[in-house]
Amino acid sequence: ILAHSRSGDAVLIAGYHLSHLGVGIGDTRDHLLGPDGQPLTSPAGKRDLYSAALRDFAARAQAQGVKVLLLGAGPRLLQRDTCLPEWFRPERWNNRCSDALQHQIGYAHQLNQQLARRLPPSITLIDPLPIFCPQGCRLGAMRQVLFDSDHPTAASVRQLRPVIQPFLASPARPPGDQPRQTGRDRSTP
């Protein structure tokens, strides 16, 4: 990416953080390899490796005048198709689905806070949770928020535009500035 970037360009890093940096809930992936070449299964080890890679990339990007934006963990609803309310399946038909969603939301909040603490100042974090779910993530809203278990719908992605555009228009931050965090609810890291 940096080989093709010029000063003033911006890079948006997005991923399915709960799937890749998760704690073995549902479809957690163990594709990150540790220094020994073996898959990391520890959430702390995954976060450490990911944070180190972000810091390295940010340093190289900043040296080139390239801005970096990280989209934090968003909502995840495992078994979305069987959990979503339908005319024959009211929202409260299965409390297990609502509980699972809230557990994932809680973990996304926690992960975004951990990422924010570990980010170098040259990376801006966008917490998508208050953007995708301004009134709190509820089971009934997930049809509009998620395309499947963890991919945002096109409508959700469009909600990010007002947050991302000012970042793209702003100048690159000089070394030593404090990291930025953005989103509609700034109290949520």
Contacts in CASP RR format, 6 or more apart in sequence:
PFRMAT RR
TARGET T0000
AUTHOR 0000-0000-0000
METHOD contacts of the structure
MODEL  1
ILAHSRSGDAVLIAGYHLSHLGVGIGDTRDHLLGPDGQPLTSPAGKRDLY
SAALRDFAARAQAQGVKVLLLGAGPRLLQRDTCLPEWFRPERWNNRCSDA
LQHQIGYAHQLNQQLARRLPPSITLIDPLPIFCPQGCRLGAMRQVLFDSD
HPTAASVRQLRPVIQPFLASPARPPGDQPRQTGRDRSTP
1 11 0 8 1.000
2 57 0 8 1.000
2 60 0 8 1.000
2 61 0 8 1.000
2 64 0 8 1.000
2 66 0 8 1.000
5 11 0 8 1.000
5 61 0 8 1.000
5 64 0 8 1.000
5 66 0 8 1.000
6 64 0 8 1.000
6 66 0 8 1.000
7 64 0 8 1.000
7 65 0 8 1.000
7 66 0 8 1.000
7 172 0 8 1.000
8 65 0 8 1.000
8 66 0 8 1.000
8 67 0 8 1.000
8 171 0 8 1.000
8 172 0 8 1.000
9 65 0 8 1.000
9 66 0 8 1.000
9 67 0 8 1.000
10 66 0 8 1.000
10 67 0 8 1.000
10 68 0 8 1.000
10 69 0 8 1.000
10 167 0 8 1.000
10 168 0 8 1.000
11 61 0 8 1.000
11 66 0 8 1.000
11 67 0 8 1.000
11 68 0 8 1.000
11 69 0 8 1.000
12 69 0 8 1.000
12 70 0 8 1.000
12 71 0 8 1.000
12 164 0 8 1.000
13 54 0 8 1.000
13 57 0 8 1.000
13 68 0 8 1.000
13 69 0 8 1.000
13 70 0 8 1.000
13 71 0 8 1.000
14 70 0 8 1.000
14 71 0 8 1.000
14 72 0 8 1.000
15 71 0 8 1.000
15 72 0 8 1.000
16 76 0 8 1.000
16 150 0 8 1.000
16 151 0 8 1.000
17 72 0 8 1.000
17 73 0 8 1.000
17 74 0 8 1.000
17 108 0 8 1.000
17 111 0 8 1.000
17 115 0 8 1.000
18 25 0 8 1.000
18 28 0 8 1.000
18 73 0 8 1.000
18 74 0 8 1.000
18 76 0 8 1.000
18 104 0 8 1.000
18 107 0 8 1.000
18 108 0 8 1.000
18 111 0 8 1.000
18 150 0 8 1.000
19 27 0 8 1.000
19 28 0 8 1.000
19 29 0 8 1.000
19 76 0 8 1.000
19 150 0 8 1.000
20 28 0 8 1.000
20 29 0 8 1.000
20 31 0 8 1.000
20 32 0 8 1.000
20 46 0 8 1.000
20 50 0 8 1.000
21 43 0 8 1.000
21 46 0 8 1.000
21 47 0 8 1.000
21 50 0 8 1.000
21 73 0 8 1.000
21 111 0 8 1.000
22 28 0 8 1.000
22 43 0 8 1.000
22 46 0 8 1.000
22 107 0 8 1.000
22 111 0 8 1.000
23 43 0 8 1.000
23 107 0 8 1.000
25 78 0 8 1.000
25 103 0 8 1.000
25 104 0 8 1.000
25 107 0 8 1.000
26 78 0 8 1.000
27 78 0 8 1.000
27 149 0 8 1.000
30 39 0 8 1.000
30 40 0 8 1.000
30 41 0 8 1.000
31 39 0 8 1.000
32 39 0 8 1.000
32 40 0 8 1.000
32 46 0 8 1.000
32 49 0 8 1.000
32 50 0 8 1.000
33 39 0 8 1.000
33 40 0 8 1.000
34 40 0 8 1.000
34 49 0 8 1.000
40 46 0 8 1.000
40 49 0 8 1.000
47 111 0 8 1.000
47 114 0 8 1.000
47 115 0 8 1.000
47 118 0 8 1.000
51 115 0 8 1.000
51 118 0 8 1.000
51 119 0 8 1.000
54 70 0 8 1.000
54 118 0 8 1.000
54 119 0 8 1.000
54 120 0 8 1.000
54 123 0 8 1.000
55 118 0 8 1.000
55 119 0 8 1.000
55 120 0 8 1.000
57 68 0 8 1.000
58 68 0 8 1.000
58 119 0 8 1.000
58 120 0 8 1.000
58 122 0 8 1.000
58 123 0 8 1.000
59 120 0 8 1.000
59 122 0 8 1.000
61 67 0 8 1.000
61 68 0 8 1.000
61 122 0 8 1.000
62 68 0 8 1.000
62 122 0 8 1.000
62 172 0 8 1.000
62 173 0 8 1.000
62 175 0 8 1.000
65 172 0 8 1.000
66 172 0 8 1.000
67 122 0 8 1.000
67 124 0 8 1.000
67 167 0 8 1.000
67 168 0 8 1.000
67 170 0 8 1.000
67 172 0 8 1.000
67 173 0 8 1.000
68 122 0 8 1.000
68 123 0 8 1.000
68 124 0 8 1.000
69 123 0 8 1.000
69 124 0 8 1.000
69 125 0 8 1.000
69 126 0 8 1.000
69 164 0 8 1.000
69 167 0 8 1.000
70 115 0 8 1.000
70 119 0 8 1.000
70 123 0 8 1.000
70 124 0 8 1.000
70 125 0 8 1.000
70 126 0 8 1.000
71 126 0 8 1.000
71 128 0 8 1.000
71 160 0 8 1.000
72 108 0 8 1.000
72 111 0 8 1.000
72 112 0 8 1.000
72 115 0 8 1.000
72 125 0 8 1.000
72 126 0 8 1.000
72 127 0 8 1.000
72 128 0 8 1.000
73 107 0 8 1.000
73 108 0 8 1.000
73 111 0 8 1.000
73 112 0 8 1.000
73 115 0 8 1.000
73 128 0 8 1.000
73 129 0 8 1.000
74 108 0 8 1.000
74 128 0 8 1.000
74 129 0 8 1.000
74 132 0 8 1.000
74 150 0 8 1.000
74 152 0 8 1.000
75 101 0 8 1.000
75 104 0 8 1.000
75 105 0 8 1.000
75 108 0 8 1.000
75 128 0 8 1.000
75 129 0 8 1.000
75 132 0 8 1.000
75 133 0 8 1.000
75 137 0 8 1.000
75 142 0 8 1.000
75 145 0 8 1.000
75 146 0 8 1.000
75 150 0 8 1.000
76 104 0 8 1.000
76 108 0 8 1.000
76 146 0 8 1.000
76 149 0 8 1.000
76 150 0 8 1.000
77 83 0 8 1.000
77 84 0 8 1.000
77 97 0 8 1.000
77 100 0 8 1.000
77 101 0 8 1.000
77 104 0 8 1.000
77 139 0 8 1.000
77 142 0 8 1.000
77 146 0 8 1.000
77 149 0 8 1.000
77 150 0 8 1.000
78 100 0 8 1.000
78 104 0 8 1.000
78 149 0 8 1.000
79 97 0 8 1.000
79 100 0 8 1.000
79 149 0 8 1.000
80 142 0 8 1.000
80 146 0 8 1.000
80 148 0 8 1.000
80 149 0 8 1.000
82 97 0 8 1.000
83 94 0 8 1.000
83 97 0 8 1.000
83 100 0 8 1.000
83 101 0 8 1.000
83 139 0 8 1.000
83 142 0 8 1.000
84 139 0 8 1.000
84 140 0 8 1.000
84 142 0 8 1.000
84 143 0 8 1.000
85 91 0 8 1.000
85 93 0 8 1.000
85 139 0 8 1.000
85 140 0 8 1.000
91 98 0 8 1.000
91 138 0 8 1.000
91 139 0 8 1.000
91 140 0 8 1.000
92 98 0 8 1.000
97 139 0 8 1.000
98 138 0 8 1.000
98 139 0 8 1.000
101 137 0 8 1.000
101 138 0 8 1.000
101 139 0 8 1.000
101 142 0 8 1.000
102 137 0 8 1.000
105 129 0 8 1.000
105 133 0 8 1.000
105 136 0 8 1.000
105 137 0 8 1.000
108 129 0 8 1.000
109 129 0 8 1.000
109 188 0 8 1.000
109 189 0 8 1.000
112 125 0 8 1.000
112 127 0 8 1.000
112 129 0 8 1.000
112 188 0 8 1.000
112 189 0 8 1.000
113 189 0 8 1.000
115 125 0 8 1.000
116 125 0 8 1.000
116 179 0 8 1.000
116 181 0 8 1.000
116 189 0 8 1.000
119 125 0 8 1.000
119 179 0 8 1.000
120 179 0 8 1.000
121 173 0 8 1.000
121 175 0 8 1.000
121 176 0 8 1.000
121 177 0 8 1.000
121 178 0 8 1.000
121 179 0 8 1.000
122 173 0 8 1.000
122 175 0 8 1.000
122 177 0 8 1.000
122 179 0 8 1.000
123 179 0 8 1.000
124 167 0 8 1.000
124 179 0 8 1.000
124 180 0 8 1.000
124 181 0 8 1.000
124 182 0 8 1.000
125 179 0 8 1.000
125 180 0 8 1.000
125 181 0 8 1.000
125 182 0 8 1.000
125 189 0 8 1.000
126 160 0 8 1.000
126 163 0 8 1.000
126 164 0 8 1.000
126 181 0 8 1.000
126 182 0 8 1.000
126 183 0 8 1.000
127 181 0 8 1.000
127 182 0 8 1.000
127 183 0 8 1.000
127 185 0 8 1.000
127 188 0 8 1.000
127 189 0 8 1.000
128 152 0 8 1.000
128 156 0 8 1.000
128 160 0 8 1.000
129 136 0 8 1.000
129 137 0 8 1.000
129 188 0 8 1.000
130 136 0 8 1.000
130 183 0 8 1.000
130 184 0 8 1.000
130 185 0 8 1.000
130 188 0 8 1.000
131 159 0 8 1.000
131 160 0 8 1.000
131 163 0 8 1.000
131 183 0 8 1.000
131 184 0 8 1.000
132 145 0 8 1.000
132 152 0 8 1.000
132 156 0 8 1.000
132 159 0 8 1.000
133 141 0 8 1.000
133 145 0 8 1.000
134 184 0 8 1.000
134 185 0 8 1.000
137 145 0 8 1.000
144 153 0 8 1.000
144 155 0 8 1.000
144 156 0 8 1.000
145 152 0 8 1.000
145 153 0 8 1.000
145 156 0 8 1.000
146 152 0 8 1.000
146 153 0 8 1.000
146 156 0 8 1.000
147 153 0 8 1.000
147 154 0 8 1.000
163 182 0 8 1.000
163 183 0 8 1.000
163 184 0 8 1.000
167 180 0 8 1.000
167 182 0 8 1.000
173 180 0 8 1.000
181 189 0 8 1.000
END
